[in-house]
Amino acid sequence: MRFSEKSKEIAKFILIRFIVFIILLGFDAYYSDKPPYNDIGCKSPIYCPDEFLTTIQLAHLFNDSKTFVDMPTKKPIHEVLQAFSELPFPHTRSSLRDFVDTYFSSPEGSLIFTNFTDFNPSPEFLEKIKDHTLHAFAGIINSYWPDLSRRIAKDRNLCEGCVDSIYPVNNTFIVPGGRFREFYYWDSYFIMEGLLVSGYFRMAKDIIENFLQIVGEIGFVPNGNRIYYLNRSMPPLLTQMVKIYYKATNDFDMVKSALPTLLKEYEFWQKNTTVQIVAKNHPSKKKYTLNRYIVHNSDPRPESFLEDYFTATNATWLNATGRENLYADIATVAETGWDFSSRWVRAEKLTEYLQDTSFTRPNNYALLQNLDTRSVIPIDLNSILYMNEIVLADFNAKVGNKKLANSFRKRAKDRREGMIDIFWDKKRLSFWDFNLTSGTHTPVASLAAFFPFWAGIYPTEITNNLTAAKESFRLIEKLLEKYPGSLPATEIDTGLQWDFPNAWPPLQYVVIEALMNVEKLYNEKDNINTIRELARTVAQRLVSSVLCAWLETGGEIHTNNISTKRKENFMNDVGHIFEKYNATNLTIPGGGGEYVVQTGFGWTNGITLWILDKFSEIIQAPECIAKFKRE
């Protein structure tokens, strides 16, 4: 990062707020020397790390660093940069505030609400829902889709020469909600599940075509459609989106047109994120090719600039290279989708942190300063890529390319073998992330362990042994017995948002799918009730959490005709649908993280509707509704 003398003065002012530790320690992380994103990354002199952005973000003009980098300019970029260069020094917070007010406009900018052309207030699947209250609640969730529908204005709402941080796409899309004003990659898969059960095939296709457009232009799907996200991706679920869209619509033309682009994205991941690991259990010590998340980055993330800067500069034992490595690990966590979690922390530091009672849980700088993200081979990423290989084999077979279909079948077979060898623990009957630095499994038990079962990867220990299969889900059973809410991402309370007590809807979805897949391995006579009931309970808990928290924040249910009333503006402080929930309490959202809890919320809406469709006859309204009923 390049700092001018002006920026250094600001940095010094910031740094006096921190306790300085003089510890001369090295920083060692597994590091590949080939940048996966080539020259695609963020280049804007305004929205990307450089003197301009550093000065604005370190002034802390907004509570959320993302606010500024989402703001379009009001005047041509050359005028903005000229005016910035003429600001009197030393900069004051007041002068920078006046500058931003003069030259930048609302963060909503180029994104505008759009007509949801195929919106249906009463989708057909609602009639399947037996419980009257849940039938009404599903109708309310369905009514939120138009509120989250966006498109990019034709002229971007910009003056000539003005700029913004949007990466333009041609079609409409669904945003998560709250601070997340743009679309996000892996969010969109779970959003699509809800769109498809509701019959919104046009919107689902628009979302897919946006992603196909981007892959065609830059080779991969970025974290979201902002230029400051162009140095990283997210869990690669585009191929799975095409799969579920095709299953719902039988639109084979979409499959044929999408296939070359899906292959292009797959090759991106294979070219840039693979590692070779020597087999643990294979007699020939063969090498397996697996994948990891890796972002080449040497600066704070623009949308979380202040938070990242504080994390790195407070690690006073790090030299410049060490800070750059830390910034890379931080950005890599964002690529995983689990930002942040104990999954990515160096094992020895995590143990030390949890044993040190002088630390309070919100004070998690110590963990973020000791990330080892790029050394972790994640179970979930490899499960998704395995599923992609299976789907790509199927799609290629359907279009008559038998050679490529066979190639992908072999790739999937090899990956499955490698995942069972590297990730599977025969004694504990569970999957674990693998750490390249230590050469061992990571110590964190998380819901990521169930992604292989979602993917259809079943070790031999469970395929012929129902008792062992049940033991593989013992963690799920234990969590459901211990807590009244949905499943927490981990049981480790760090204050990081992808740890306890936060329960994330996408992880509930994966666990439900995993349980239903394993159930299919056995016959009714095998007494599979435990596995089946676990799936139903996980589904019930999420629906209960979503509805109870919605009621707690102002949603209303009227017993007269069992109708549910939606508040006029769900984005106000009433009737919220949240991005995450609390495992310890059905009525409150999750917390922690770099920002306040967000409402909206795209993937929660999608997964809740998916559950209400999948379990329409057995899901029941939770007991909390009695507290909120109105005659």
N, C-alpha and C positions, 0 to 999 in steps of 0.2 A: 504494500500500500504506500502511496506517495503522500507525505504530509508536508505542507508548507509551514513556514514559521508561525503563521496565523493559527493553523490547525494544532500545532504543537502547544501553543499557549492554552488553547481550549482544552486540550488533552490533559495538560498539567493541572488545570482547575478541577477537572473531573477526578483525577487520580488522588487528590488530597482527601477525598471522601473514603478512601479505602485504607485498610490496615495493610501495611507493607511488610511482607515476609521476605527476608534475604536468605533464600535457600538455593544453593547451587545444585540443581538436579538436572539430569538429562531427560530428554523426551524421545522415546523410541516407539514408532508405530510402523506396522507393516504398510508398505507404500509402493504402489506401482508407478513406474515412470512414464506411462503412456496416457495422456489426457483423453478421456473418452469423448469429450464434447468438442474436441478440435477447436475451431475458431468460432463456434456458434454462440458462445456465451454473451453475457450482458456487456454492451459497449457504450451505452448512453452516458454522456458527460454529466447528466443530471440524476438518473435513476440507478446508476451503477457506482460501486465504490471508487471514489477519487476525492479530491479536495472539496469539491462542491457538496457532495452527499455527506462527507465526514463532518463538515462544518455545520450543516443544517441538523443532522441527526444528533450530534453531540450537544447541541443547544437544548435538546429535549423540549421541543415546542409542542409535542403531542404526547399523550399518554401511551399511545401505541405507535411504534416506529413505522408500521405499515401505512399509517394515514398519509404521510408525506409522499411516499413513493407511488401512491395511487392517485395523486393529484395531477391533473393535466396543467400545462402552462396556459396562461391567459394571453401571452404575447409570444411572438416568434422566438425560437430557441436562442438565436444570436443576440437578441435584445436582453433575454433573461441572463445569459452568461455575461454580457457586457455590464449589466446593472450589478450583478454579483461582484464582479471584479472592481467596481467603483465604490463598494460599501466601505465606509470609514473603518479603520482598524485602531484599537481592538474591537472586534465585533461584540455587540451586546445582544442579549436575548431579545430585548425589545426591538432593536434594529433588524434582527433576523426575522422576527415575527412580522414586522411591517413589510419586509421584503417578500415573504411568502404570501402574505395577504394580497399584496399588489400584483404579483406575477403568477399565482397559482389559484386554481379553482377547486370546486368540490371533488372529493375522491370518487364519487359516482361517475363523473366524467362521461366517457364514451358509451358506458353500459346503460341501456334503457330497458324498461319493461316492454314486453312484447305480447302480442295476442297469442294465447295458447289455442291454436286453431282447432284442435280436436278435443278440447276440454269437454268432459261429460260429468255433470254434477252427481250422477248416479251410475257409476260403472257396474257392469253386470256382476262382477264377483262379490259385490256387497250383499247380494241376495243370499249368498251361501253362508253368511255369518249368522250363527244361531242366536247369539246373545244380543239382545236389543240395544243395550247401551254401547257395546263395542261396534255394532252395526252403525250407530249414529256417529261414534267417534271416528270410525274409518272414513265416513263421509266428510267429516271436518278435515282430517288429514289430507284427503283427496283435494279438498278445496284450496289447500295451500299451494298447490303446484303453480298456478298462475302468478302467485306472489314471488316465486323464486325463478320464474322464467325470464331470461334476458336475451338480448341480441346487441350487437355492436352497431351504433348509429352509422348510417351510410357515409356521412362525412366526418365521422368520429366526433362530432360536435366541437371541432377544433378550428381555430382561425388558421389562415394560411401561414405556414411556417411554425405553427404551434405543435407541441409533441405531448405524448402521454406514454404510459408504460404498458399499455394493452398490446398483447399479441393478437392480431386480427384473425378471425375465422368467419366463414361465410354463413353459418346457420345459427339457429337459436340454440340455447342450452339452459341447463338448470344450475344455479349457484347453490352452495350450501346454506348461505344466509349470514347475517351479522357482518363481521369484518371481512368475511370471505365473499367478496363482491364478484369474483371471477369464477370460472369453473376449475375444478381440481380433478386430477387424473383418477386416483383410485376411488375417490368419493363417487364418481360417476357410475361405476359398476353397481354399487348398492342403490343408488338413485334409480338406475335403470330397472332393477328388479321390481321396484314399486310402480314405475311407469308401465312396465309390461303387463303386470297383473291388472292394471287399470285400463289397459287397452290403448295406451298412448304410444302407438307404434311410430307415428310421424316424428314425435319429439325424440324418441329413442334413436331413430335412424339419423336425425340431425346431429345428435351427440356423437354417434359413431363417425359420421362423415366429417365432423370437425376434427376429430383425432386423426382420421385417415389423411386429411388435408395437411395437418402439421407434420405427420411422419413423412409424407411425400416431400415436404419442404426442407425438413432438418434431420430426418432420420429416426426420430424418437418422439415420444410424447413427454413434454416437460411437466414439472410439478403442477403448473397451472398456466393459464394464458396471460402471463405477464412476462415482459422481457427480462425482469430480474430473476425469473425462474429457469432461464435457459441453460443453466449449468448443471441441472439435475432433473431426474425423472421421478417416478414413484412406482409402487408395485405394478408391474406390467400386465394389466388386466384387459387391454383392448381386445385381444383374441377371445377372451372369455365373454366380453360384451357382444361380439359378433355371434358367438355360440348361442347365448341365451336369446338374442334377438332372432336368430334363425329358428330356434326351437319354438318361439312364440308365434312367428309369422310365416315360416316356411318360404321366406324370401331368398331363394337360391341365387338370384341375380346379385343380391348384396354380397353373398359369400364369394361369388366369382370375381366381382369387382374389387372386393377388399383383400383378397388373398395375396396378391403381390406386395401390398403394403404391409400386411401382417408379417410376411416373410422378411421384409426389410427391417421392421422393428425387432423381430427375433434375432436377426443377424447383428443388429446393434448391440444387444445385450451379450451375445456370444463373443463378439469381437472385443468388447471393452470391459467386461466385468467378470470374466472367468478366472478361476484359479485351479491348479492341479493339486490334488491331495492324495498321498499314498494310502492305500487301503489298510485298514486296521486288521480286518479279519480274512482277507483274501490270501490264500497261500502263496500266490505269485507276487504279492505286494504291488499289484497293478495300480495305476494312477487313475483317479476319477476326476472328471472335469465338472466342477460345480461353480456356482455364481455367488457373488456378494454385491452389496451396494458399495459404490465408491464415487465420490465427487471430488474433483480436483478444484480446490478453492483456497484462496489465501487471504480472504477478507471477511469481515462481518457480513452476514446476509443483509441485503438492503432492507427487507421487510421486518427484520429483527435486529437492526444495526446496533442500537444502544445496548440491548441485552447481551449480544455476542461480544461486543467491545468490552463491556464490564467483565464478562466471564474471563476473557483472555488477558486483559491488562491486570486483573487482580491475581492472576497466576504469575507472580513476580519472579518465580524461579525459571520461567520459560524465556529463552532468547527469541530472536525474531523468527527463526526457523520453527521453533517450537510453537509459537503462536500461530504461524501459518498452518502447521499440522493440526492444531486444535481447531482452527476455523474450518479446515477440510473435514474433520470428524464431525463437527457440529452440522455442517451442511449435509453430510452423508446421513446423519440421523434423520434430517428432514426428508431425505429421499426414501427412507424406509417406511414413512408414514407414522412410525411410532416415535414422535418427537415430543418428549424425551422419555427414556425408560432405563431402568437398571439393566436391561438386556445389553446395553452398549457400553457399560462402565467396566473398567479394568477390575478384575475379580478381587485382587488384593485391596484395592481402594474401597470397593463396595463393602467388603468385610470390615475394614477399619472404620468406615463411616457409620455403619450400623451398630458397631460396638461402642462408639464414642458418644456418651450421653451429653456432652457439651454442645453438640449440634442440635439445632431444632430443625424439624423436617422442612419448613419453607426455605431454610438456608442450604440450598443444594448446589451452590457454586462448586463445592469440593468435588461433587460427582461430575458435573459438567466439565470441569477442568481435567478430568481423568477418563475421558472417553477413549474407546478403542474400537470404534465402529467399523473401520475399514478392515480390521482383522477378524471380524465376526462373519462366519458363513451362516446365513440365516436359514432356518427351516422353512419359513413362510415363502421367501423369495423362490427357493428351489422347488417348492411345491407348486407355486404358480407357473413356473417355467415348465415343469413336468406336465401340468395340465395343458399348457400351450402346445407342447410337443404332441400330445395326444390329439388335440383338436386340429392342429396343422396336418397331422397324418391323415385324419379323417377327411378334412377339406380337400387335400390333394388327391385322395382316392376318389372323392366325388367328382372332381373335375378331370379325372382320367390320368393324373400324373402318378403312376404306380411307383416309379423309381423314387420320387421325392417322398411319397407316402411311406415307403419302406425305410427310407433314411430317417424320417422322424420317428417311426416306431422303434428303430434301433437306438436313437438318441434318448427317447423316453425310457427304454429298457435299461440303458446304461446309467441314466440319472437315477432311476429308481434303485438300482443295485448300489450305487454310490451313496444315496441318501440313507438307505438302511444300514450300510456299513459304517458310515461316518456319524450319522445323527442318532441312530437307534441304540438304546441301552437295554440289553436283554434282561438284565437283573431288575431294573426299575420299570420295565415294560413301557417306556415312554421315549419320545423324541426330544433332543436337546440341541440348541445351537452349538456350533463348533468354533473354537477360537484358534486362529492360526498362530498367534504369539505363544500361547501356552501349549498348543497341540492337544488340547483336551476339550471336553464339553464345558460350556459355560455353566455357572452355578445357579442361574436364575430359571426357575420353573415358571413358564408363562403360557398363556392361551395360544401362543404361536405353535406349541407342540401338537395342536390338533389340525393344523393345515394339511399335513400329509394324509390324514384320514379323509379330509374334504377332497383331496386330489385323487383318492382311490389307491393310496399306497398302503398296503397291509403286510407287515412282517409276518413270517410264517408262525411266529409264536402265538399270534392271535387268530389266524385264519381257521385253525382247527380246534381252538380252545376258547370256549365262551367265557370261562372263568378268567382267563388271561385278558380277553377283550374287555371285560368289565373292569379289571384292575387297571387297564390303560386309561380308563375314564374315572379312576378313583379321585383324582384332583377335582374334577367337576362335581362329583357327588359330595366331596368334603366341603367345597365352597358353597354349594347350595344348602347344605346342612348348617353351615356356620353363619351365613349372612342372609338377610331377608330379601335383598335386592338381586340385581343381575350379577353376572360373573365378573370379578375384577381382572384386569389384564395380568397382574402378578399379585402375589401376597406381600410384596415388599413395600413398606410405607416410606417413600423417599421424598414425597412432595412433588415428584415429577408426574406429569399428567397421564403417562401411560404405565403407571404403577397403581398399587392399591391406594385408595378404595375405588378408583375410577373404573366404571364398566362401560365399554364402548360397543355400540350396536353392531359394527362390522364383525367384531370378535364373537358376539352371540350368534350371529348368522353362521360363521364358520363352524362353531361348535355344534350347532343344530344340524348343519349339513354333514358334518363328520359323524355324528351319532346315527343319523338316518342311513348313511352309507354303510357303516359297520353293521347296523341292524340287518341289512340285506344279505350279509354273509351267512346268516343262519336261518333255519326254518322255525316256524311257529312252535314246533314241538321242543325246540331248544330252550324254551323259557326266556325269551328275549325282553321280557317286560321291563327289566331294570334299564336297559339301554333306551327302550322306547319312552319310558317315563322320564328319563333324564332329558331327552329332546323336548318333550312336552313341557317339562318344568322350566327349562331355559327359555323356551318361547313364551310361556306364561309370565315369567318374571320380567322380561323386557317389556311386554305389553303393559303389565301392571305398573312398571316404573314410568313409562311414557305417559300413561293416563293419569296416574296419581300426581306426578309432578306438574302436568298440565292443569289439573284441578287446583293444585296448591298455588299456582301462579295466576289464577283468575278465571280459568275455564269453568263453565257452568253446565250442570246437568239438571234437567227438569223431569220429574217423575211423571208429570202429566203428558201422556202419550209417549213416554220414554224418548223425548226429543233432546237433543244436545244443542246448546246455543254457542255459536262461535262469536267471540268479541270482534268488533269491527276491524281492529288492527292488531293482528297477533304479534307484531314486532314491538308493541308497547309492553308494559309490565303486566300483562295478563295472558293467560293461556299459552305458555311457552312450550315449544318442543325443543329439546336441548340436543347438543352434539354428543354428550356423554352423561352418565348417571352415576349414582353413588351406591355401591354394593351394600352399604350398611343401613340405608334408609330409602324406602321406595318413593318418598315424596320430594327428594331434593336432587339437584343435578350434581355432576362431578365438579371438581375444582382443580386448582393447581395450574401449572403451565405458565406460558409467557403472556397470556392475555386473559381477560375475564371470560367466563363461560359464554358460549355463543348460542343464539337461538335461531330457529328457522324450521327444522334443520334437515337439509337434503337427505343424508343417508339414514337418519332416524326415521323420517317419513317413509322412505323406500322400504326399509327392512321391516318396519311395523306393518305396512300394508302387505308385504310378502308373507309375514307370519300369519296375519289374519286371513289371508287366502289359503295358505298351506294347512293351517290348523283351524279352519273356520267352524268346525262342528264341536270343538272341545275347549277352545280358549274361552275363559269366563271373565266377566268384569271383576276387578279386585275389590276387596272389602273396603278400601278407602273411599269408595263412592258414597257410602252411607253418610260420611261426614259432610259431604258437599251437596247432597240432594236438596232441591228446592221444589216446593209444591207449586 
